[in-house]
Amino acid sequence: MTIDFLVNILELIKEKQCNINLFSALSLTSIVYNNFGEFLSNNQSYSANNPLLKYHIIILNDKNKTKDVEEKKSLFKREVAELVSRNFKLDGEKVKKYFDNLKEILKSLKYTIVDVEITTRTRALIGVSTSLGRLIFDSGISFDPYMNLPYIPASEIKGIVRSYIEDKLGEQDAEKIFGNEEMEGNVNFTDAYPTRPENFLFVPDVITPHYNKKKSEADAEPKPAIHLTIAPKVTFRFLIYYKREDVGKPICDSLPLVIIRGLGARSSVGYSLFELSKIEVIK
């Protein structure tokens, strides 16, 4: 029953049906992945025209028949990553409506709004220890099941902006803007959602783990970890809003310098780097 349902979901993704919930699809895929031996032993019960047999790297390809279960699991993982990367599409109109509605509400409440767009310069890893794909890829991506999209948490954006302003203006001035345990802050951030990709929203990537508990590289047998990343040239949008005008200038001045430092994991080795592509102040 589970396998049959998975077959239908994989086919919907393959047919580029953007309304399929990717979080649910990959959660279900992880059930198959984590019970892979049983899945392979039952494959003879499927007819030749079953959609799952199209994943011939596991079942039909002669050169893979001698591979063990772990090798086939790796091939399955790669196939799922490539399938999602090629075919999952974002609903840009839904994101636009979300931000347009939110801006109208904030305007009615007399907030000054900073409308910001940032674009990935490299592959990005956001929320590697949580959410989408964690159960199958061992490395997740922050994902909103309702919006059916990856996102950058507001806390992550706010955190790097605050850190930069603390360095430049001092902790006391930063607390006047962002608050502390005893005082409410004067500026708010929304989560950032992707609005448009140049090509793909996701791309597969491979990380080779460190040689833990090995005396030398010669003693190690590293197993590359296949996972999903946010593709380069994907534009994200978020809002900053406040009522005290004196907090606006340091925030806006810091954004170009902060964003280029990176948002997310492994920025020190070339991942998760962004550029500021739009900033508009609306009063």
Secondary structure, 3 states (H helix, E strand, C coil): CHHHHHHHHHHHHHCCCCCCCHHHHHHHHHHHHHCHHHHHHCHHHCCCCCHHHHCCCCCCCHHHCCCCHHHHHHHHHHHHHHHHHHHCCCCHHHHHHHHHHHHHHHHHCCCEEEEEEEEECCCECCCCCCCECHHHHCCCECEECCCCEECECHHHHHHHHHHHHHHHHCHHHHHHHHCCCCCCCCEEECCEEEEEECCCCEEEEEECCCCCCCCCHHHCCCCCEEEEEECCCEEEEEEEEECCHHHHHHHHHHHHHHHCCCCCCCHHHCCCCEEEEEEEEEC
